[in-house]
Amino acid sequence: MEPYVGTIKLFPFAFAPVGWLLCNGASVSNNTYQALYSLIGTKYGGTATSFQLPNLTNTAPTSPSASVQQMAYYIAVTGLYPSRS
C-alpha cells in the first residue's frame, strides 16, 4: 500500500527506506520535495529555498541493549497526494 506524502511512521531499522526521509529536523530543498513542502511548508523551520523536517529523534522507543539498532521515525516524500476535498 502506497503511503500518503507527509505520513510519519516508526520503522524498526536505522536506515531510510526509498521514498522516506528520517525525521531528524534536517533542512531539505523546496524544489526537490515540492509535494511535501506544499503540505508542511515551514512549520518546522526553513528559508526561502528550504524547509525543515520534523525532529522526532528523541521520541522513538529505545532498547536497553546497545547491540539492538534503534527504531526511528520517517516521513514519506513520495506516494499519494492527500485530497483536500
N, C-alpha and C positions, 0 to 999 in steps of 0.2 A: 504494500500500500504506500503510495507516494504521500509524503508529508506536505502540509501547507508551509509556504515560506513564512519564517518567523516562529515556527514551532520550536519549543525548547524541550529537549529530552535528556534524561540521565542515561548514560551508556556505561557499561561495566568494563571499560577498557580505556587506555591512556593515549588514544590517537583519534583524530577527527575522521569519521567516515566521509566518503566522497559526497559532496553537496552539503556538508555541515562544517561549522566553524566552532572552535572552543569558546565558550562564554567566559572570557578572561579580561574583558574590558579593553581589548585591542582596538586600535584605530584602523579602519578599513576604508577603501575608496568608495565614494558615492557612485562613480561610474562603473566600477567593477561589480558592485552589488546593488544595482538600481532597484530591483524589486524589494529587497529587504529595507533599503533606505526609504522607499516610499511608504513603508509600513511603520517603521520606528523612528525615522528621522534622526534628530539629535537629542532624543530623550535621555540618552546616557552620556551625552557629551559629543563634541565634534566641532568641525570648522566648515568653511565654505566648500571644501573639496573632500572631506572625510567625515565619518561618524564613528562613534564607539559602540562596541558590542556590550551587552550587559556583563557585569563582572560577578560571576557566581562561583568563583574559585574556592571560597571558604565555606560553601554551603552544601557541598556534596558529602554523602556519608563516607566515613573513612574506616579503615581496618586497623586493629591494634597491631597487626603484623606488618612489619616494614617490607616483607617479601611479597605482599599482595599488592598488585597495581591498584592505584586509586581510581575510583569512578569519577566521572566528570560530566558537566552539563554542556551540551552543544546546541547550536541554533541552526535551523535549516535555512540554507541560502538558495536552494533550488527546490522545485516542486510545484505544487498547485498554488495559484494566487488566490487568496480568500476574496470571495464576493462581498461587496458592501451593501447589497440589497437583499 
